[in-house]
């Protein structure tokens, strides 16, 4: 039984890595094909890389990697290497994919300069909308898998450790400043405004996807093997279990009832555990509007 549970956890870990990899691909597609050719900047390290590319000609794949290495060194010193390990793999993959995808749309102009093909023509606004949505979706998938794209969130976390400034406010400030710098490249206020719009679209769609995936569920489980189920949920999923004592109205038989609150994306793991331990258990699952406390959302003022 333990081997089956371990295999379930390994399979879940593999799915998380696959989700992160697919999310990274989607994120880079939005950046390279819809934002970079139109000089659209949505903030973060990719925004800085776009600024450097149009100012100096240095490919974004190189600048993205170098900037993230610098930020990772800062993060490792302030937050510890354990904090940064999860972002190293994503950073390497993103840098590689940016180079490959950019080469696929790069052409040489009549005077020998590099040009990036605009796959939807001169529709800058449509590129803003499509690129923002695709970037937001990709980032959401990466975050839901437990991964990270690195970038300015490392710097924000390092500052937040010593100063009482919220991460959201810090990252927003960085993004606003980075997008504002786009005016000095294009000398066109429209490009800067569309950049801010791209950021809003990406961040709002990111929140929409993550909030939908982070819904909580409540399990009520009646099983003769309730102790094994509770122990494995505690051990394998790191979720608390409450034991209630109920009584059947007709039979007058008293029986323990398990109450479990978990994230919606953990429901499959819980069902797998129950199926392995007691396939005849009585299980009720319902959506919960909100759960606050340890392991869930914090109660806000």
Buried (B, 14 or more C-beta within 10 A) or exposed (E): EEEEBEEBBEEBEEEBEEBBBBBBBBBBBBBBBBBBBBBBBBBBBBBBBBBBBBEEEEBBBBBBBBBBEEBBEBBBEBBEEEBBEEBBBBBEBBBBBBBEBBEEBEEEEEEEEEEBEBEBEEBBBEBBBBBBBBBBBBBBBBBBBEBBBBBBBBBBBBBBEEEEEEEEEBBBEBBBEBBEBBBEBBEEEEBBBBBBBBBBBBBEBBEEBBEEBBBBBBBBBBBEBBBBBBEBBEEBBEBBBEEEEEEEEEEEEEBBBBEBBBBBBBBEBBEBBBBBBBEEBEBEBEEEEEBEEEEBEEEEE
